[in-house]
Amino acid sequence: MPKIKYTKRDDGRYKCKYGDKQFYGHTLVEAMKKRDAWIQAEKSGLIHQAEGIGFREYALNWVHVYRAQAGAPQQKQYLNMMESFADFLPHKAIKDINATDIQSFCNHLSVYSTSYINKFMTTIRGVFKSAYAEGVILRNPVDSVIRPKGKKCEGHRPLETWERNLVFSTCHEHDFGLAAVTMMLAGLRRGEVLALDVDRDVDFEHHTLTVREAVSFREGNHAVLTEGKTENARRVIPLAPPLEDALCGHHGLLCTKEHGELMSLSAFERKFESWRTFLETKINGCHKRWYGKTREHKALLAEGKMLPPWQNITIRCHDFRVDFCTQAYFAGVPIKTLQAWMGHADAVLIMRVYAKLTQEQETSDADKFRTYLAQTISLSGDVTSDFNKDV
């Protein structure tokens, strides 16, 4: 057995060498263990240039390389995910992260939506898969991680009748009102309504609305005009009489910044939230900050009476498209026709809405059937007298 060469430093630590690499330990055994581990890793294919690379450094670089085609908002979400995981394990190199570390972090994600969890799992799996392929780690610890169940989200919904009436009746009272009613009665996407020019796109003579382009925020906060989300986005939609009345007399874009230019993403979000606050104030009689503090409310409380319940406005932008699809269902519009009006490449998404509505309609019809039978058939009635009466 060859003699082990080592030296003892002035500080009491031991040093041994392997090639041009030096290993240190408080004891000779400790130093030799480090050297043997290095040799074993080298035989297994581990790249020593990445020996001490942290997860944060590797993952953030991975996002920039493998998610380069994603839009700015989407890429920001990927980066935030990896930052959160890196903060959970701030002092671990990527090669030292095991399945237990990842599972512990994933267990905390159960409060998020299933969609978010799936996106995180896909991303973290991609990071470790690349690290394994490049020889940065010896195994992929994500393989044994159990995906947590996420919080079930309600998803988008059609508007209720009172919401629909409120949106339409107040369309001229707020800067976003016309955009809201157009999305509701024409099924436009957010970017499509921001790019809609009434003078160019609305034909009052032939009662049509043409979608020619859309605003995109894929590059960040700044608005960029595009040809639409898909090649089917350019389309002609029938102009409903209520929408025609609402748009009559309006010129140019429906919703703009102060000087008439296209809205940025942040400007749109502020405008949309302002509109929802306006609707809440409208139906509740006061701003939420004054709820319980107005003279009328104080008088009710002084009399020992309950305040009227606060009515929240929970409408989201995509709810307008679901509502448009719902109204088309009840109007008997064929799926292929609605597919063209919605600008979808296929009818899968429309079928989801139609299937849900059909199920709801079946439940409603079943309730009506049970009520009818309960009212017309009685087990405790005098059957003989009813028979004699009929005879």
C-alpha positions as CSV (number, residue, x, y, z in Angstrom):
1,M,0.0,0.0,0.0
2,P,1.5,3.3,-1.0
3,K,2.5,5.6,1.7
4,I,0.2,8.5,2.3
5,K,1.9,11.9,1.9
6,Y,0.7,14.6,4.1
7,T,1.9,17.6,6.0
8,K,0.9,19.2,9.3
9,R,0.5,22.9,9.2
10,D,1.5,25.4,11.9
11,D,-2.1,25.9,12.8
12,G,-2.5,22.2,13.7
13,R,-4.5,21.2,10.6
14,Y,-3.5,18.4,8.2
15,K,-3.1,18.8,4.5
16,C,-3.0,16.1,1.8
17,K,-2.9,16.5,-2.0
18,Y,-4.5,14.9,-5.0
19,G,-3.2,16.3,-8.3
20,D,-3.2,20.1,-7.9
21,K,-6.1,19.9,-5.4
22,Q,-5.4,20.2,-1.6
23,F,-7.6,18.9,1.2
24,Y,-7.5,20.1,4.8
25,G,-8.8,18.7,8.1
26,H,-8.4,19.0,11.8
27,T,-7.2,15.4,11.7
28,L,-5.5,13.3,9.1
29,V,-8.6,11.1,8.8
30,E,-10.8,14.2,8.0
31,A,-8.5,15.4,5.3
32,M,-8.3,12.0,3.7
33,K,-12.1,11.6,3.7
34,K,-12.4,14.9,1.8
35,R,-9.8,13.6,-0.7
36,D,-11.5,10.3,-1.1
37,A,-14.9,11.9,-1.6
38,W,-13.4,14.1,-4.3
39,I,-11.9,11.1,-6.1
40,Q,-15.2,9.2,-5.9
41,A,-17.2,12.1,-7.3
42,E,-14.7,12.5,-10.1
43,K,-15.2,8.8,-11.0
44,S,-19.0,9.2,-10.9
45,G,-18.8,12.0,-13.4
46,L,-19.3,15.1,-11.2
47,I,-17.9,18.3,-12.7
48,H,-15.6,19.8,-10.1
49,Q,-15.8,23.2,-11.6
50,A,-19.3,23.3,-10.2
51,E,-18.3,21.8,-6.9
52,G,-19.5,24.7,-4.7
53,I,-22.1,26.3,-6.9
54,G,-25.2,27.4,-5.0
55,F,-28.7,26.6,-6.0
56,R,-29.6,30.3,-6.5
57,E,-26.7,30.9,-8.9
58,Y,-27.5,27.8,-11.0
59,A,-31.3,28.2,-11.0
60,L,-31.4,31.8,-12.0
61,N,-29.0,31.2,-14.8
62,W,-31.2,28.2,-15.9
63,V,-34.3,30.4,-16.0
64,H,-32.5,33.0,-18.2
65,V,-31.3,30.2,-20.6
66,Y,-34.2,27.7,-20.7
67,R,-37.0,30.2,-20.3
68,A,-35.6,32.9,-22.5
69,Q,-38.7,32.7,-24.8
70,A,-41.1,33.4,-22.0
71,G,-42.6,36.9,-21.7
72,A,-41.3,39.3,-19.1
73,P,-44.2,38.7,-16.5
74,Q,-43.9,34.9,-16.9
75,Q,-40.1,34.9,-16.6
76,K,-40.4,37.1,-13.5
77,Q,-42.7,34.5,-12.0
78,Y,-40.1,31.7,-12.7
79,L,-37.4,33.8,-11.1
80,N,-39.5,34.5,-8.0
81,M,-40.2,30.8,-7.6
82,M,-36.5,30.0,-7.7
83,E,-35.6,32.9,-5.4
84,S,-38.2,31.6,-2.8
85,F,-36.7,28.1,-2.9
86,A,-33.2,29.5,-2.6
87,D,-34.2,31.6,0.4
88,F,-35.6,28.4,2.0
89,L,-32.1,26.8,1.7
90,P,-29.8,29.8,1.8
91,H,-26.5,28.0,2.6
92,K,-26.7,24.8,0.6
93,A,-24.9,24.0,-2.6
94,I,-27.0,22.5,-5.3
95,K,-25.2,19.2,-5.1
96,D,-26.2,18.9,-1.3
97,I,-29.9,19.5,-1.8
98,N,-31.9,16.3,-1.3
99,A,-35.4,15.1,-1.8
100,T,-36.3,15.9,1.8
101,D,-35.3,19.5,1.3
102,I,-37.5,19.9,-1.7
103,Q,-40.4,18.0,-0.2
104,S,-40.3,20.3,2.9
105,F,-40.5,23.4,0.7
106,C,-43.3,21.9,-1.5
107,N,-45.4,21.1,1.6
108,H,-45.7,24.8,2.2
109,L,-47.1,25.3,-1.3
110,S,-50.4,23.7,-0.5
111,V,-52.0,27.1,0.2
112,Y,-51.4,28.0,-3.5
113,S,-53.4,27.1,-6.5
114,T,-52.9,23.8,-8.3
115,S,-51.8,25.7,-11.4
116,Y,-49.0,27.5,-9.4
117,I,-47.8,24.3,-7.8
118,N,-47.7,22.5,-11.2
119,K,-45.7,25.4,-12.6
120,F,-43.2,25.3,-9.7
121,M,-42.8,21.5,-9.9
122,T,-42.2,21.7,-13.7
123,T,-39.6,24.4,-13.2
124,I,-37.7,22.8,-10.3
125,R,-37.7,19.5,-12.1
126,G,-36.2,21.2,-15.1
127,V,-33.5,22.8,-13.1
128,F,-32.3,19.6,-11.4
129,K,-32.7,17.6,-14.7
130,S,-30.3,20.0,-16.4
131,A,-27.9,20.0,-13.4
132,Y,-27.8,16.1,-13.6
133,A,-27.3,16.1,-17.3
134,E,-24.4,18.6,-17.0
135,G,-22.7,16.6,-14.2
136,V,-23.3,19.3,-11.5
137,I,-25.2,16.7,-9.3
138,L,-24.9,12.9,-9.1
139,R,-28.7,12.3,-8.9
140,N,-32.0,14.1,-9.4
141,P,-33.6,14.5,-6.0
142,V,-36.9,15.7,-7.5
143,D,-37.8,12.3,-8.8
144,S,-39.1,11.1,-5.4
145,V,-40.8,14.3,-4.4
146,I,-44.6,14.1,-4.0
147,R,-46.6,16.9,-5.5
148,P,-48.7,18.6,-2.9
149,K,-52.4,19.2,-3.4
150,G,-53.2,22.8,-4.1
151,K,-56.0,25.1,-3.1
152,K,-59.0,24.6,-5.4
153,C,-59.8,27.8,-7.2
154,E,-63.3,28.6,-8.4
155,G,-62.1,29.7,-11.8
156,H,-63.8,32.2,-14.0
157,R,-67.6,32.6,-14.0
158,P,-70.5,34.2,-15.8
159,L,-71.9,37.3,-14.3
160,E,-75.1,37.3,-12.3
161,T,-78.1,39.2,-13.6
162,W,-77.7,42.1,-11.2
163,E,-74.0,42.4,-12.0
164,R,-74.8,42.5,-15.8
165,N,-77.4,45.2,-15.3
166,L,-75.1,47.2,-13.1
167,V,-72.2,47.1,-15.6
168,F,-74.5,48.2,-18.4
169,S,-76.4,50.9,-16.6
170,T,-73.2,52.6,-15.4
171,C,-71.2,52.3,-18.6
172,H,-71.0,56.1,-19.1
173,E,-70.3,57.0,-15.5
174,H,-66.7,55.7,-15.3
175,D,-63.7,55.8,-17.6
176,F,-63.6,52.0,-17.8
177,G,-67.4,51.6,-18.2
178,L,-67.5,51.4,-22.0
179,A,-64.6,49.0,-22.1
180,A,-66.3,46.8,-19.5
181,V,-69.6,46.7,-21.4
182,T,-67.8,45.9,-24.7
183,M,-66.0,43.0,-23.1
184,M,-69.2,41.7,-21.7
185,L,-71.3,42.0,-24.8
186,A,-68.7,41.2,-27.4
187,G,-66.5,38.7,-25.5
188,L,-63.3,40.6,-26.1
189,R,-60.0,39.9,-24.3
190,R,-58.3,42.6,-22.2
191,G,-55.7,43.3,-24.9
192,E,-58.4,43.4,-27.6
193,V,-60.6,46.0,-25.9
194,L,-57.5,48.2,-25.2
195,A,-56.7,48.2,-29.0
196,L,-60.3,48.7,-30.2
197,D,-60.9,51.9,-32.1
198,V,-64.6,52.7,-32.4
199,D,-64.1,54.8,-35.6
200,R,-62.1,52.1,-37.3
201,D,-63.5,48.8,-35.9
202,V,-67.2,49.4,-35.3
203,D,-69.6,49.3,-38.3
204,F,-72.9,50.8,-37.1
205,E,-74.4,50.4,-40.6
206,H,-73.8,46.7,-40.8
207,H,-74.0,46.1,-37.0
208,T,-70.6,44.4,-36.7
209,L,-67.5,44.8,-34.5
210,T,-64.1,43.8,-36.0
211,V,-61.2,42.7,-33.9
212,R,-58.0,43.6,-35.8
213,E,-55.2,43.8,-33.2
214,A,-54.5,43.5,-29.5
215,V,-52.3,45.1,-26.9
216,S,-49.7,42.7,-25.4
217,F,-47.8,43.0,-22.1
218,R,-45.5,40.0,-22.9
219,E,-42.4,42.3,-22.7
220,G,-43.4,43.8,-19.4
221,N,-45.4,46.8,-18.3
222,H,-45.2,48.6,-21.7
223,A,-48.0,48.1,-24.2
224,V,-47.1,46.6,-27.5
225,L,-49.6,46.3,-30.4
226,T,-49.8,42.7,-31.9
227,E,-52.0,40.9,-34.3
228,G,-53.7,39.1,-31.5
229,K,-53.2,36.1,-29.2
230,T,-53.6,33.5,-32.0
231,E,-54.2,33.6,-35.8
232,N,-57.9,33.2,-35.1
233,A,-58.0,36.4,-33.0
234,R,-58.8,38.6,-36.1
235,R,-62.6,38.2,-36.4
236,V,-66.0,39.9,-36.9
237,I,-68.5,39.8,-34.1
238,P,-72.2,40.8,-34.4
239,L,-72.9,44.2,-32.7
240,A,-75.6,43.6,-30.1
241,P,-78.2,46.4,-29.9
242,P,-77.4,47.3,-26.3
243,L,-73.7,47.6,-27.1
244,E,-74.5,49.6,-30.3
245,D,-76.4,52.1,-28.1
246,A,-73.6,52.3,-25.6
247,L,-70.9,53.0,-28.2
248,C,-72.9,55.4,-30.3
249,G,-71.3,58.8,-30.2
250,H,-67.9,57.6,-28.9
251,H,-64.8,58.1,-31.0
252,G,-61.3,56.5,-30.9
253,L,-60.0,54.1,-28.3
254,L,-62.3,53.0,-25.5
255,C,-59.7,53.2,-22.7
256,T,-56.5,55.2,-22.8
257,K,-54.0,56.9,-20.6
258,E,-54.3,60.6,-19.8
259,H,-53.1,61.9,-23.1
260,G,-54.8,59.3,-25.3
261,E,-51.9,56.8,-25.6
262,L,-52.2,53.0,-25.1
263,M,-52.4,52.0,-21.4
264,S,-49.6,50.3,-19.7
265,L,-50.3,47.2,-17.6
266,S,-50.0,49.0,-14.3
267,A,-52.3,51.8,-15.6
268,F,-54.9,49.3,-16.7
269,E,-54.8,47.4,-13.4
270,R,-55.3,50.7,-11.5
271,K,-58.2,51.7,-13.8
272,F,-59.9,48.3,-13.5
273,E,-59.6,48.4,-9.7
274,S,-60.9,52.0,-9.7
275,W,-63.9,50.8,-11.7
276,R,-64.7,48.0,-9.3
277,T,-64.4,50.4,-6.3
278,F,-66.8,52.8,-8.2
279,L,-69.4,49.9,-8.6
280,E,-69.1,49.0,-4.9
281,T,-69.7,52.6,-3.9
282,K,-72.6,52.7,-6.3
283,I,-74.5,49.8,-4.9
284,N,-73.6,50.2,-1.2
285,G,-74.2,54.0,-1.1
286,C,-70.8,54.9,0.2
287,H,-67.1,54.0,-0.1
288,K,-65.9,51.0,1.9
289,R,-63.8,53.2,4.1
290,W,-66.9,55.0,5.3
291,Y,-69.0,51.8,5.8
292,G,-70.4,52.1,9.3
293,K,-69.3,55.7,9.7
294,T,-71.9,57.6,7.7
295,R,-74.8,59.4,9.5
296,E,-77.3,56.8,8.3
297,H,-75.2,54.0,9.5
298,K,-74.5,55.6,12.8
299,A,-78.2,56.2,13.3
300,L,-79.0,52.5,12.6
301,L,-76.4,51.4,15.0
302,A,-77.7,53.8,17.7
303,E,-81.1,52.2,17.3
304,G,-79.6,48.8,17.8
305,K,-80.2,47.7,14.2
306,M,-77.9,45.8,11.9
307,L,-76.1,47.5,9.1
308,P,-77.0,46.4,5.5
309,P,-74.4,43.8,4.5
310,W,-71.6,45.1,2.3
311,Q,-71.8,44.0,-1.3
312,N,-68.5,43.2,-2.9
313,I,-67.7,43.4,-6.6
314,T,-65.7,40.4,-7.5
315,I,-65.8,40.6,-11.3
316,R,-62.5,39.8,-13.1
317,C,-61.7,40.6,-16.7
318,H,-62.0,37.1,-18.1
319,D,-65.4,36.7,-16.4
320,F,-66.7,38.9,-19.2
321,R,-65.7,36.4,-21.9
322,V,-67.3,33.5,-19.9
323,D,-70.4,35.6,-19.5
324,F,-70.5,36.2,-23.3
325,C,-70.1,32.5,-23.9
326,T,-72.9,31.8,-21.4
327,Q,-75.3,34.2,-23.0
328,A,-74.6,32.6,-26.4
329,Y,-75.4,29.2,-24.9
330,F,-78.8,30.4,-23.7
331,A,-79.4,32.1,-27.1
332,G,-78.8,28.8,-28.9
333,V,-75.7,29.9,-30.8
334,P,-73.9,26.8,-32.4
335,I,-70.5,26.0,-31.0
336,K,-68.7,26.5,-34.2
337,T,-70.2,29.9,-34.7
338,L,-69.3,30.9,-31.1
339,Q,-65.8,29.6,-31.7
340,A,-65.3,32.1,-34.5
341,W,-66.8,34.9,-32.4
342,M,-64.5,34.1,-29.4
343,G,-61.4,33.8,-31.6
344,H,-60.5,30.3,-30.5
345,A,-58.4,27.9,-32.5
346,D,-60.7,25.0,-31.4
347,A,-63.9,24.5,-29.5
348,V,-62.3,22.8,-26.4
349,L,-62.6,25.8,-24.1
350,I,-66.1,26.6,-25.3
351,M,-67.1,23.0,-24.7
352,R,-66.0,23.3,-21.1
353,V,-68.4,26.3,-20.5
354,Y,-71.2,24.6,-22.5
355,A,-70.7,21.3,-20.6
356,K,-70.9,23.1,-17.2
357,L,-74.0,25.0,-18.2
358,T,-75.6,21.8,-19.6
359,Q,-75.0,20.1,-16.3
360,E,-76.4,23.0,-14.4
361,Q,-79.5,23.0,-16.6
362,E,-80.0,19.3,-16.0
363,T,-79.8,19.9,-12.3
364,S,-82.4,22.7,-12.6
365,D,-84.7,20.6,-14.7
366,A,-84.4,17.7,-12.2
367,D,-85.4,20.0,-9.4
368,K,-88.4,21.2,-11.4
369,F,-89.4,17.6,-12.1
370,R,-89.2,16.6,-8.4
371,T,-91.2,19.7,-7.4
372,Y,-93.9,18.9,-10.0
373,L,-94.3,15.3,-8.9
374,A,-94.4,16.4,-5.2
375,Q,-97.3,18.8,-6.0
376,T,-99.3,16.4,-8.2
377,I,-98.8,13.0,-6.4
378,S,-99.8,12.5,-2.8
379,L,-99.6,9.3,-0.7
380,S,-101.8,10.7,2.0
381,G,-104.6,12.0,-0.1
382,D,-108.1,10.4,-0.5
383,V,-107.6,8.6,-3.8
384,T,-111.2,7.2,-3.9
385,S,-112.8,10.6,-3.6
386,D,-110.6,12.0,-6.3
387,F,-111.5,9.1,-8.6
388,N,-115.2,9.5,-8.0
389,K,-114.9,13.2,-8.7
390,D,-113.3,12.6,-12.0
391,V,-115.9,10.0,-12.9
